[in-house]
Amino acid sequence: MKQKNQILIVEDDPAIQKGLKEMLELENFEVLIASDGKDGYELAMKNIPVLILLDINLPSMSGLEVCRKLRENNFLNPVIMLTSRSEQIDKILGLELGANDYITKPFDSRELLARIHSQLRSAERISHSEEIEKTESADEKPVRKLLAVMFTDIKDYSKKMGEDEILAIKLLDIHNEIIEGSVKCHEGKVVEIIGDAFLVTFNSALRSVECAYEIQKKMKSYNEKAKADEQIEVRIGIHLGDVFEYGNNIKGDAVNIAARIQQSGIPGGVTISEGVFTAIKNKVDLKFSLTGEHNFKNIKEPVTLYVIEM
């Protein structure tokens, strides 16, 4: 029998432990609990849960130290800080040490669940793109190509699904129509659609940026007329690099980097790597803001990013 996905709760308040455990078990997760930072770290490294809910104020080892040690020892799954410490410096420090999200107590259970599902969906998407590198059809010879790789996804789509599935599906249809139309117009190729996320390739870096810019302009135009709960915010990341293309699949570091650029992107904006910027900077009448070097998990070298000013 397949084991349920495990979520580790590192929390020293018994009442919060109990509430979180009951909530997660209703979502069909297997729950592990630690009341102590050191025990939580050891339990995480032993079981490798799919996600960790981590308090900061813990006996023996703070949640910040736990998070730091986990990342130093290549624990790659999502970590959500769940704490009463709401100061901005605590949030910044937690995220800088490797947390994927930061939620302050008291929290709304539905929002927490939506954030958990969002993090798990993002982790699954990256895992899926990395899995492409490990699989290759024996009947298809891979071809190396220099391609612009674009990843997109909808901000808070899991939360929308949790609140109103019918509305969320309606918005997904609108979103897909806009993206597919723009990709076709700019001669892109939709490699894969994973839920609300698109993986698209272009033979031209210029075409990829023009397409992404058009998508966001169309989304903005739609949002100006839509009700608040029907608005759609999309993150887009683009990277230019070598990939192996075989059949309808692609693999390579360029795919993984594009996925991580998208995850770090601004909703409603377009984030591109330095390679894309260099290729198109003198060919488009757009303004760009340099955001500096960014370090991404499983990517050896830092990636310099630019954001298109919309």
C-alpha positions as CSV (number, residue, x, y, z in Angstrom):
1,M,0.0,0.0,0.0
2,K,1.3,3.4,-0.9
3,Q,2.3,5.5,2.1
4,K,0.5,8.7,2.7
5,N,2.4,12.0,2.2
6,Q,4.0,13.0,5.5
7,I,3.9,16.5,7.0
8,L,6.0,17.3,10.0
9,I,4.7,19.7,12.6
10,V,7.5,21.2,14.8
11,E,5.5,23.0,17.5
12,D,5.6,23.0,21.3
13,D,2.0,24.1,22.0
14,P,-0.1,20.9,22.5
15,A,-3.3,22.7,21.5
16,I,-1.9,23.9,18.2
17,Q,-0.3,20.5,17.6
18,K,-3.7,18.8,18.0
19,G,-5.6,21.3,15.8
20,L,-3.0,21.0,13.0
21,K,-2.9,17.3,13.2
22,E,-6.7,16.9,12.9
23,M,-6.8,19.4,10.0
24,L,-4.1,17.7,8.1
25,E,-5.4,14.1,8.6
26,L,-8.7,15.2,7.2
27,E,-6.7,16.1,4.1
28,N,-5.3,12.6,4.0
29,F,-1.8,13.5,5.2
30,E,0.2,11.4,7.6
31,V,1.3,13.7,10.4
32,L,4.6,13.6,12.3
33,I,5.0,15.8,15.4
34,A,8.0,17.1,17.3
35,S,7.8,19.5,20.3
36,D,11.5,20.3,20.3
37,G,13.7,21.9,17.6
38,K,16.5,19.3,17.8
39,D,14.0,16.4,17.7
40,G,12.2,18.1,14.7
41,Y,15.4,18.4,12.8
42,E,16.4,14.8,13.4
43,L,12.8,13.6,12.5
44,A,12.9,15.7,9.3
45,M,16.3,14.2,8.1
46,K,15.2,10.7,9.0
47,N,11.7,10.7,7.3
48,I,12.1,13.5,4.6
49,P,8.5,14.7,4.9
50,V,6.9,16.4,1.9
51,L,6.5,19.6,3.9
52,I,7.3,21.0,7.4
53,L,5.3,23.4,9.5
54,L,7.9,25.0,11.7
55,D,7.5,27.3,14.8
56,I,10.4,29.6,15.7
57,N,10.3,29.7,19.5
58,L,11.2,26.1,20.3
59,P,13.1,24.3,23.1
60,S,16.7,23.3,22.5
61,M,17.0,24.8,19.0
62,S,15.1,27.7,17.4
63,G,13.0,27.2,14.2
64,L,15.4,29.5,12.4
65,E,18.3,27.3,13.3
66,V,16.4,24.2,12.3
67,C,15.6,25.7,8.9
68,R,19.2,26.7,8.4
69,K,20.5,23.2,9.2
70,L,17.9,21.6,7.0
71,R,19.0,23.6,4.0
72,E,22.7,23.2,4.7
73,N,22.1,19.4,4.7
74,N,20.1,19.4,1.4
75,F,16.6,19.1,2.7
76,L,14.8,20.5,-0.4
77,N,11.1,20.1,0.5
78,P,9.0,23.1,1.4
79,V,9.2,24.6,4.9
80,I,6.5,27.0,6.2
81,M,7.3,29.1,9.2
82,L,4.2,29.1,11.5
83,T,4.9,31.5,14.4
84,S,3.6,34.3,16.6
85,R,6.7,36.4,15.7
86,S,5.4,39.0,13.2
87,E,8.2,41.5,13.1
88,Q,9.5,42.2,9.5
89,I,13.0,41.2,10.5
90,D,11.9,37.8,11.6
91,K,10.0,37.2,8.3
92,I,13.1,38.4,6.3
93,L,15.4,36.2,8.3
94,G,13.2,33.1,8.0
95,L,12.8,33.5,4.3
96,E,16.6,34.2,3.8
97,L,17.4,31.0,5.8
98,G,15.4,28.9,3.4
99,A,11.7,29.0,4.4
100,N,9.3,28.9,1.5
101,D,6.5,30.8,3.3
102,Y,5.9,32.6,6.6
103,I,2.6,32.7,8.4
104,T,1.9,34.4,11.7
105,K,-0.4,33.2,14.4
106,P,-3.3,33.3,14.8
107,F,-3.9,31.9,11.3
108,D,-6.9,31.0,9.2
109,S,-7.1,27.2,8.6
110,R,-8.4,27.4,5.1
111,E,-5.6,29.9,4.1
112,L,-3.0,27.7,5.7
113,L,-4.3,24.7,3.8
114,A,-4.3,26.7,0.5
115,R,-0.7,27.7,1.2
116,I,0.3,24.1,1.9
117,H,-1.2,22.8,-1.3
118,S,0.4,25.7,-3.2
119,Q,3.8,24.8,-1.9
120,L,3.3,21.1,-2.6
121,R,2.1,21.9,-6.1
122,S,5.2,24.0,-6.8
123,A,7.5,21.3,-5.4
124,E,5.8,18.7,-7.5
125,R,6.2,20.8,-10.6
126,I,9.9,21.3,-10.1
127,S,10.3,17.6,-9.3
128,H,8.5,16.8,-12.5
129,S,10.7,19.0,-14.6
130,E,13.8,17.5,-13.0
131,E,12.4,14.0,-13.7
132,I,12.4,14.8,-17.4
133,E,16.2,14.8,-17.1
134,K,16.2,11.3,-15.9
135,T,13.9,9.8,-18.5
136,E,14.6,9.3,-22.2
137,S,12.7,7.2,-24.7
138,A,14.9,4.5,-26.2
139,D,13.3,5.2,-29.6
140,E,13.9,8.9,-29.7
141,K,17.3,10.5,-30.1
142,P,17.6,13.7,-28.2
143,V,18.5,16.9,-30.1
144,R,20.4,19.7,-28.4
145,K,18.9,23.1,-29.0
146,L,19.3,26.7,-27.7
147,L,15.8,27.6,-26.7
148,A,14.0,30.3,-24.6
149,V,12.1,28.4,-21.9
150,M,9.1,30.1,-20.3
151,F,7.3,28.9,-17.1
152,T,4.0,30.5,-16.0
153,D,1.6,29.9,-13.1
154,I,-1.4,31.5,-11.4
155,K,-0.8,33.1,-8.0
156,D,-2.9,31.6,-5.2
157,Y,-4.7,29.2,-7.6
158,S,-4.9,26.5,-4.9
159,K,-6.6,29.0,-2.5
160,K,-9.1,29.9,-5.2
161,M,-9.9,26.2,-5.7
162,G,-10.4,25.8,-1.9
163,E,-12.8,28.7,-1.8
164,D,-14.9,28.1,-5.0
165,E,-14.0,25.2,-7.3
166,I,-16.5,26.2,-10.0
167,L,-15.2,29.8,-10.2
168,A,-11.6,28.6,-10.1
169,I,-12.2,26.3,-13.1
170,K,-13.9,29.2,-15.0
171,L,-10.8,31.4,-14.3
172,L,-8.5,28.7,-15.4
173,D,-10.3,28.5,-18.8
174,I,-9.9,32.2,-19.2
175,H,-6.3,32.0,-18.3
176,N,-5.6,29.1,-20.6
177,E,-7.2,30.9,-23.5
178,I,-5.1,34.0,-23.1
179,I,-1.9,32.1,-22.8
180,E,-2.5,29.6,-25.6
181,G,-3.6,32.4,-27.9
182,S,-0.5,34.5,-27.2
183,V,1.9,31.5,-27.4
184,K,0.4,30.6,-30.8
185,C,0.7,34.2,-32.1
186,H,4.4,34.4,-31.1
187,E,5.3,30.9,-32.5
188,G,5.9,29.3,-29.2
189,K,5.4,25.6,-28.4
190,V,3.4,24.4,-25.4
191,V,5.5,21.5,-24.1
192,E,3.4,20.8,-21.0
193,I,0.4,22.0,-19.0
194,I,0.5,21.1,-15.3
195,G,-2.6,22.3,-13.6
196,D,-2.5,26.1,-13.8
197,A,1.2,26.1,-15.0
198,F,2.5,26.2,-18.6
199,L,5.9,25.1,-19.9
200,V,6.6,26.8,-23.2
201,T,9.6,27.0,-25.5
202,F,10.5,29.5,-28.2
203,N,13.2,29.4,-30.9
204,S,13.7,33.1,-30.3
205,A,14.4,34.9,-27.0
206,L,12.7,38.0,-28.5
207,R,9.5,36.1,-29.3
208,S,9.4,34.7,-25.7
209,V,9.6,38.2,-24.2
210,E,7.1,39.6,-26.6
211,C,4.7,36.8,-25.8
212,A,5.1,37.1,-22.0
213,Y,4.6,40.9,-22.2
214,E,1.5,40.4,-24.3
215,I,0.1,37.8,-21.8
216,Q,0.5,40.2,-18.9
217,K,-1.0,43.1,-20.8
218,K,-4.0,41.0,-21.7
219,M,-4.3,39.8,-18.1
220,K,-4.2,43.4,-16.9
221,S,-6.9,44.4,-19.3
222,Y,-9.1,41.5,-18.2
223,N,-8.5,42.3,-14.5
224,E,-9.5,45.9,-15.0
225,K,-13.0,44.7,-15.9
226,A,-13.2,41.7,-13.5
227,K,-14.6,41.6,-10.0
228,A,-12.0,41.4,-7.2
229,D,-12.5,37.6,-6.7
230,E,-12.3,36.9,-10.4
231,Q,-9.0,38.6,-11.1
232,I,-6.1,36.5,-12.3
233,E,-2.5,37.2,-11.4
234,V,0.2,35.3,-13.3
235,R,3.9,34.9,-12.6
236,I,6.2,34.4,-15.7
237,G,9.8,33.4,-15.8
238,I,12.0,33.0,-18.8
239,H,15.5,31.6,-19.3
240,L,17.6,31.1,-22.4
241,G,19.8,28.0,-22.5
242,D,20.7,24.6,-24.0
243,V,18.1,21.9,-23.7
244,F,17.7,18.4,-25.1
245,E,14.5,18.0,-27.1
246,Y,13.1,14.6,-27.8
247,G,9.6,14.0,-29.1
248,N,7.3,16.3,-27.1
249,N,9.7,16.5,-24.1
250,I,12.6,18.7,-23.2
251,K,15.2,18.4,-20.4
252,G,18.2,20.3,-19.2
253,D,19.2,22.9,-16.6
254,A,17.5,25.6,-18.6
255,V,14.1,24.0,-17.7
256,N,14.9,23.9,-14.0
257,I,16.2,27.5,-14.0
258,A,13.1,28.8,-15.8
259,A,10.9,27.1,-13.2
260,R,12.7,28.7,-10.3
261,I,12.7,32.1,-12.0
262,Q,9.0,31.9,-12.3
263,Q,8.6,30.9,-8.6
264,S,10.6,33.9,-7.6
265,G,8.7,36.2,-9.9
266,I,6.3,39.1,-9.2
267,P,2.6,38.4,-9.9
268,G,1.6,40.4,-12.9
269,G,5.2,40.7,-14.1
270,V,7.8,39.1,-16.3
271,T,11.1,38.0,-14.8
272,I,14.0,37.1,-17.2
273,S,17.5,35.8,-16.8
274,E,20.6,37.8,-17.8
275,G,21.0,35.6,-20.9
276,V,17.5,36.6,-22.2
277,F,18.2,40.2,-21.3
278,T,21.5,40.3,-23.3
279,A,19.8,38.7,-26.3
280,I,16.9,41.2,-26.5
281,K,17.9,44.4,-24.8
282,N,18.5,46.4,-28.0
283,K,15.6,44.8,-29.9
284,V,12.6,45.9,-27.8
285,D,11.2,49.2,-26.6
286,L,10.8,48.0,-23.0
287,K,12.3,49.0,-19.7
288,F,14.0,46.6,-17.4
289,S,14.9,46.6,-13.7
290,L,17.9,44.7,-12.5
291,T,17.1,42.7,-9.3
292,G,20.6,41.2,-8.9
293,E,22.0,37.7,-8.4
294,H,19.7,35.0,-7.0
295,N,20.7,31.6,-5.7
296,F,18.3,28.7,-6.5
297,K,18.2,25.2,-5.1
298,N,20.0,22.6,-7.2
299,I,21.5,25.3,-9.4
300,K,25.2,25.6,-9.0
301,E,25.8,29.2,-10.1
302,P,23.7,32.3,-9.1
303,V,21.4,33.6,-11.7
304,T,21.2,37.4,-12.5
305,L,17.6,38.4,-13.0
306,Y,15.8,41.4,-14.6
307,V,12.1,42.4,-14.3
308,I,10.2,44.0,-17.2
309,E,8.6,47.2,-16.1
310,M,4.9,46.8,-17.0
